[in-house]
Amino acid sequence: MIRVPPLPEAKKINCITPTSYETFKTCYLRGIIESNINFKKFIYFHPKTILGIVSHEIISDIYSNNLNEVLGNDFNSIVNTIKEIFKNKCQFYANQSKENPFILKSNDVENWPGYNMRLTRLIRFIQKNVNTNGKKQQTLKNKGGIEKTYEVFNGKLKGKPDRIRKSNDHEIIIEDYKTGQILEAGSLKPHIRRQMLLYSFICQEAFKVSKIRSIVIPLFGQPYEEEVDLLEAKSIANDAITILNDVNRQIEEVNSGLKSLLDLATPSKNACRYCSFKFVCGRFWGNHELRLSKDSFNVEGKVLGYKQYGKFTNIYIDCNLSKIVILKNINEIAGSLLGETIKLIDLQLEDNDDLYFIAVPTYRTIGFKL
């Protein structure tokens, strides 16, 4: 286990993007931490995140003509090559950190939850959209240029759509591909729609067009297409700049001693559930209802003892709660944790009896020594 890092310095945020806009809308503190390079490993070494990054990279390589040699083969050869590329890329990201903070870190990436599902969807996507063995399907690589970053408001708002096509002198088409689900109750998920509106405003300013269509292309399922309301896009862009200015105003207050960085946290069930930085957020840690929920059980305490069961270990932790916490099925060397005070993030509460909280690690669980 690694040591808990201190909160980062409160530094001015120079720009906001469609992605960081959603983060800052949820919690200013989370956005500030996420912008700090030293905290990236708490996001990017999570297996689910790696699978999404790798899927996106491979599709981007197809768009950018980097896999032309592979795609010219028969489909069976393409499948075998994509499988190899997918595995190697996952392994590359998994090996990036010598201090990987995740408890359930598996060296065998093919055993990750969701690995085969993501790979299968990627292969189906390629089969549907890419020329194979001379067939005259519409190819992704003929749909547009390479990714490019555009900026407006003197660089305060930046965005890099996956693909932009010019339909005519007055219209462009923005394409963005997603590795997860894109619909909610039959409509585009609100955060994806806001992202496309921000891309649209940025591109309208860059290309000076009067009409924009957006197409969101999922790895699995049908694309979602709509004509963009440019007035709505402008409204969302103005809101993004308002948030950026307010964040920087509050950062100035932190640096002048008027408030603490933790005052910028807005803990809630939705904000905290998938936040990767709960371990440094005192506001979250002080809210027992949030940190001791069934699906996100977070504890801190002294390791009292352990029992070995084959290659797995159960450890007993005194967390100053009403009961002892038993953490099951970890593969850490338990002897090195005996007597240590540890912090564990994103466990799952498996059982709760009169004497014990019984929890198990998930693939989101991060462990720290204090």
Phi and psi in degrees as a GROMACS rama.xvg file:
@    title "Ramachandran Plot"
@    xaxis  label "Phi"
@    yaxis  label "Psi"
@TYPE xy
-97.8467  170.325  ILE-2
-85.165  150.746  ARG-3
-70.3199  123.764  VAL-4
-75.2615  155.387  PRO-5
-73.625  162.349  PRO-6
-57.9532  143.789  LEU-7
-71.1544  165.584  PRO-8
-66.5416  150.138  GLU-9
-85.8066  100.135  ALA-10
-111.544  150.84  LYS-11
-57.2126  136.987  LYS-12
-92.4476  117.083  ILE-13
-78.844  -29.771  ASN-14
-152.129  163.582  CYS-15
-124.839  146.445  ILE-16
-122.265  168.669  THR-17
-56.0458  -33.679  PRO-18
-75.3213  -49.226  THR-19
-69.179  -24.4667  SER-20
-56.6666  -45.1937  TYR-21
-64.6788  -37.9301  GLU-22
-66.101  -47.6056  THR-23
-66.7587  -32.5101  PHE-24
-61.3294  -33.1439  LYS-25
-78.9118  -46.9201  THR-26
-163.834  122.001  CYS-27
-61.2379  -42.8971  TYR-28
-61.0559  -44.4117  LEU-29
-59.6078  -41.9134  ARG-30
-63.1615  -39.9698  GLY-31
-65.8129  -45.0032  ILE-32
-64.8998  -42.4353  ILE-33
-63.4421  -25.363  GLU-34
-79.8769  -7.36659  SER-35
-91.5157  123.458  ASN-36
-61.9963  -27.9949  ILE-37
-69.6402  -14.3579  ASN-38
-103.72  1.7624  PHE-39
-62.1161  -32.5221  LYS-40
-64.6171  -20.2577  LYS-41
-79.878  -4.49347  PHE-42
-109.474  -52.0108  ILE-43
-81.2565  -8.69113  TYR-44
-102.705  11.7081  PHE-45
-78.5892  129.735  HIS-46
-53.0627  -42.7995  PRO-47
-62.3662  -40.5023  LYS-48
-64.8958  -42.9851  THR-49
-61.0234  -42.6404  ILE-50
-60.729  -40.4629  LEU-51
-67.0923  -43.1148  GLY-52
-60.843  -45.1215  ILE-53
-66.0218  -43.8275  VAL-54
-58.3133  -44.8398  SER-55
-63.6877  -41.9334  HIS-56
-62.4595  -42.0575  GLU-57
-66.7457  -42.0101  ILE-58
-64.0534  -39.5324  ILE-59
-61.8859  -39.5917  SER-60
-63.1255  -35.182  ASP-61
-66.636  -47.2714  ILE-62
-57.8454  -38.2525  TYR-63
-88.7427  9.55605  SER-64
67.0387  19.8366  ASN-65
-80.9246  -10.7811  ASN-66
-118.497  24.2715  LEU-67
-57.9238  -40.1177  ASN-68
-64.0678  -38.9257  GLU-69
-68.1551  -43.8086  VAL-70
-74.566  -9.37825  LEU-71
-82.8286  -3.69325  GLY-72
-87.5273  175.357  ASN-73
-68.1944  162.153  ASP-74
-64.2088  -36.9839  PHE-75
-61.9311  -39.6482  ASN-76
-67.7165  -38.1536  SER-77
-61.1007  -45.7838  ILE-78
-59.1607  -46.8367  VAL-79
-63.6929  -39.8378  ASN-80
-69.3292  -42.275  THR-81
-63.1133  -39.568  ILE-82
-58.4035  -43.2101  LYS-83
-67.3356  -44.4521  GLU-84
-61.5969  -44.5058  ILE-85
-59.9162  -47.9514  PHE-86
-63.7119  -44.7249  LYS-87
-64.7172  -39.3189  ASN-88
-66.9341  -42.1441  LYS-89
-60.1933  -43.7824  CYS-90
-64.4362  -37.2822  GLN-91
-59.4444  -48.5135  PHE-92
-68.5842  -37.4281  TYR-93
-64.0374  -27.6208  ALA-94
-91.8642  -0.0936487  ASN-95
-66.3847  -32.8592  GLN-96
-112.783  125.065  SER-97
-73.2875  -19.0393  LYS-98
-114.642  54.7423  GLU-99
-59.5646  121.764  ASN-100
-81.0565  -8.10242  PRO-101
-83.3531  134.05  PHE-102
-66.2785  -49.052  ILE-103
-89.3685  64.186  LEU-104
-93.6228  116.443  LYS-105
-104.885  131.8  SER-106
-71.7559  -19.8248  ASN-107
-94.9724  93.9213  ASP-108
-63.5095  -26.0122  VAL-109
-67.1589  -13.6471  GLU-110
-93.6971  -0.040718  ASN-111
-63.2062  141.64  TRP-112
-60.2936  130.815  PRO-113
88.8855  -6.36297  GLY-114
-59.5468  -54.41  TYR-115
-67.0021  -35.1423  ASN-116
-63.734  -46.7487  MET-117
-63.2605  -42.3387  ARG-118
-64.5758  -42.8794  LEU-119
-62.4448  -43.4379  THR-120
-64.3277  -37.5877  ARG-121
-63.276  -43.9468  LEU-122
-65.602  -41.5072  ILE-123
-63.052  -39.0563  ARG-124
-61.4635  -45.4742  PHE-125
-64.9323  -43.1705  ILE-126
-59.5824  -37.8227  GLN-127
-76.8655  -32.5542  LYS-128
-111.727  -10.9338  ASN-129
-119.393  141.685  VAL-130
-59.3559  130.345  ASN-131
-133.346  130.193  THR-132
57.1694  38.5425  ASN-133
82.0317  1.85423  GLY-134
-70.1318  147.19  LYS-135
-92.2181  54.5968  LYS-136
-83.6264  158.188  GLN-137
-70.6956  128.639  GLN-138
-97.062  145.414  THR-139
-61.4104  -37.1313  LEU-140
-70.5751  -11.7568  LYS-141
-96.7524  5.02573  ASN-142
-89.4979  -15.3259  LYS-143
174.638  -179.937  GLY-144
-82.8431  -176.429  GLY-145
-78.0938  165.187  ILE-146
-62.966  141.839  GLU-147
-148.769  142.045  LYS-148
-87.8376  131.839  THR-149
-118.113  153.094  TYR-150
-141.664  150.876  GLU-151
-137.591  176.238  VAL-152
53.8028  47.5762  PHE-153
56.0277  38.1379  ASN-154
85.667  2.87583  GLY-155
-76.7776  -25.1096  LYS-156
-123.789  119.602  LEU-157
-127.822  150.352  LYS-158
-156.862  149.572  GLY-159
-131.384  86.3658  LYS-160
-62.4436  152.694  PRO-161
-64.7226  -38.0933  ASP-162
-155.083  138.306  ARG-163
-126.777  130.451  ILE-164
-121.133  142.215  ARG-165
-97.7104  115.153  LYS-166
-77.8168  -44.5388  SER-167
-157.167  -167.792  ASN-168
-67.8628  -16.0322  ASP-169
-115.221  -5.32013  HIS-170
-136.462  140.426  GLU-171
-125.13  158.427  ILE-172
-118.496  125.203  ILE-173
-103.423  124.967  ILE-174
-113.078  137.5  GLU-175
-139.265  132.261  ASP-176
-109.016  145.178  TYR-177
-124.75  146.626  LYS-178
-95.3273  -8.75263  THR-179
-114.631  -167.73  GLY-180
-69.9469  142.593  GLN-181
-113.205  -13.6764  ILE-182
-108.835  150.891  LEU-183
-141.365  114.008  GLU-184
56.2659  39.0169  ALA-185
84.7021  -6.47513  GLY-186
-117.833  162.448  SER-187
-61.2127  135.059  LEU-188
-54.8106  138.238  LYS-189
-54.4821  -41.3433  PRO-190
-69.6584  -31.9752  HIS-191
-70.4885  -40.1021  ILE-192
-62.3397  -42.5485  ARG-193
-63.0851  -38.5126  ARG-194
-59.9594  -45.5721  GLN-195
-67.1803  -33.8292  MET-196
-65.3798  -40.1759  LEU-197
-66.5203  -43.8679  LEU-198
-56.7986  -41.0156  TYR-199
-65.2156  -43.3296  SER-200
-63.057  -44.9019  PHE-201
-59.6296  -44.3713  ILE-202
-73.362  -31.7518  CYS-203
-62.5751  -41.5757  GLN-204
-66.8209  -36.1716  GLU-205
-74.4344  -39.3786  ALA-206
-104.43  -8.1965  PHE-207
53.9268  51.3792  LYS-208
-107.194  163.115  VAL-209
-104.72  -5.63138  SER-210
-145.087  136.381  LYS-211
-136.546  135.948  ILE-212
-114.373  140.211  ARG-213
-114.668  140.453  SER-214
-129.92  120.602  ILE-215
-102.006  121.637  VAL-216
-110.324  109.201  ILE-217
-81.7133  157.526  PRO-218
-66.5514  -26.6395  LEU-219
-138.497  125.784  PHE-220
108.643  -176.715  GLY-221
-87.6985  146.855  GLN-222
-63.3258  155.233  PRO-223
-115.458  124.438  TYR-224
-126.193  140.646  GLU-225
-155.792  154.498  GLU-226
-80.7779  134.181  GLU-227
-82.7377  133.718  VAL-228
-79.9009  104.591  ASP-229
-69.2288  -27.3416  LEU-230
-68.5874  -38.5552  LEU-231
-66.7151  -38.2306  GLU-232
-61.2766  -42.0183  ALA-233
-64.5307  -38.591  LYS-234
-63.1062  -42.9241  SER-235
-65.5627  -39.3495  ILE-236
-63.691  -42.1261  ALA-237
-63.8959  -36.9086  ASN-238
-64.5387  -39.2592  ASP-239
-60.7531  -42.715  ALA-240
-69.0546  -36.8216  ILE-241
-60.2769  -43.4669  THR-242
-64.6367  -44.7331  ILE-243
-58.2056  -46.5232  LEU-244
-63.89  -38.2238  ASN-245
-70.093  -38.9496  ASP-246
-58.123  -48.5692  VAL-247
-68.1824  -31.5854  ASN-248
-63.3329  -42.5549  ARG-249
-72.9877  -31.1665  GLN-250
-63.531  -39.6764  ILE-251
-61.0598  -38.9738  GLU-252
-66.0102  -36.9751  GLU-253
-62.9969  -47.0664  VAL-254
-70.5937  -20.2132  ASN-255
-93.936  1.38059  SER-256
85.5115  8.69708  GLY-257
-77.2681  -23.1184  LEU-258
-155.002  168.159  LYS-259
-96.6194  162.61  SER-260
-61.9011  -32.812  LEU-261
-66.4072  -19.7555  LEU-262
-67.123  -13.6011  ASP-263
-88.5027  0.0464268  LEU-264
-83.836  143.011  ALA-265
-128.981  75.3995  THR-266
-66.2749  137.411  PRO-267
-160.619  168.633  SER-268
-59.3448  -45.9495  LYS-269
-71.1183  -38.7497  ASN-270
-69.5798  -35.6707  ALA-271
-95.3334  -20.956  CYS-272
-54.4974  -47.6007  ARG-273
-112.447  19.2085  TYR-274
-73.6564  132.871  CYS-275
-84.9542  -1.29255  SER-276
-120.852  23.6103  PHE-277
-58.1756  -28.8416  LYS-278
-65.7042  -19.6023  PHE-279
-109.493  4.92727  VAL-280
-99.0624  102.908  CYS-281
-63.7423  -29.8554  GLY-282
-64.9468  -42.4777  ARG-283
-66.2218  -45.3426  PHE-284
-64.8003  -26.0998  TRP-285
-85.4092  -2.30625  GLY-286
-104.423  97.7119  ASN-287
-63.6281  -33.8857  HIS-288
-63.1158  -38.4935  GLU-289
-75.7959  -45.1651  LEU-290
-83.6888  -12.5141  ARG-291
-114.838  30.3507  LEU-292
-76.7757  165.18  SER-293
-63.6646  -44.9134  LYS-294
-88.669  -12.8049  ASP-295
-139.085  82.0066  SER-296
-97.4996  117.671  PHE-297
-124.561  124.658  ASN-298
-133.236  157.034  VAL-299
-139.827  131.015  GLU-300
178.285  -177.365  GLY-301
-93.9908  134.411  LYS-302
-76.3328  116.768  VAL-303
-89.649  -30.5093  LEU-304
-177.236  179.853  GLY-305
-156.009  159.71  TYR-306
-133.424  135.116  LYS-307
-93.6126  133.412  GLN-308
-129.752  89.452  TYR-309
65.3284  -128.291  GLY-310
-85.6222  -5.52245  LYS-311
-106.857  161.764  PHE-312
-137.174  141.369  THR-313
-102.586  133.965  ASN-314
-118.827  150.051  ILE-315
-110.957  126.001  TYR-316
-125.723  128.801  ILE-317
-91.4991  108.126  ASP-318
-107.084  17.0366  CYS-319
57.5406  32.0476  ASN-320
-101.838  -168.643  LEU-321
-77.1375  -14.6374  SER-322
-142.177  164.059  LYS-323
-75.9327  144.423  ILE-324
-97.4045  126.904  VAL-325
-102.63  119.38  ILE-326
-100.036  117.512  LEU-327
-94.3593  152.191  LYS-328
59.781  51.5765  ASN-329
-107.269  155.06  ILE-330
-109.389  16.1573  ASN-331
-71.4258  159.408  GLU-332
-76.5152  101.876  ILE-333
-62.9464  -32.6395  ALA-334
-58.7555  -32.1191  GLY-335
-75.5045  -13.5336  SER-336
-97.9237  -13.0385  LEU-337
-58.9084  124.627  LEU-338
84.9943  -10.2756  GLY-339
-80.3201  150.306  GLU-340
-94.1538  124.663  THR-341
-125.793  159.772  ILE-342
-126.824  130.982  LYS-343
-126.324  127.621  LEU-344
-111.427  137.3  ILE-345
61.7977  50.1433  ASP-346
-80.5126  168.561  LEU-347
-113.439  128.683  GLN-348
-77.7601  113.601  LEU-349
-90.1928  -35.9512  GLU-350
-154.698  159.941  ASP-351
-150.438  96.5259  ASN-352
-108.651  -164.945  ASP-353
-68.684  -24.3435  ASP-354
-109.956  -29.75  LEU-355
-136.656  148.76  TYR-356
-92.8383  125.284  PHE-357
-111.046  118.689  ILE-358
-127.007  156.723  ALA-359
-129.413  149.157  VAL-360
-73.1323  152.603  PRO-361
-116.619  178.42  THR-362
-73.8559  -3.62047  TYR-363
-97.2199  -6.68462  ARG-364
-69.621  128.443  THR-365
-115.404  137.514  ILE-366
-119.887  140.951  GLY-367
-134.741  149.21  PHE-368
-95.2106  142.678  LYS-369
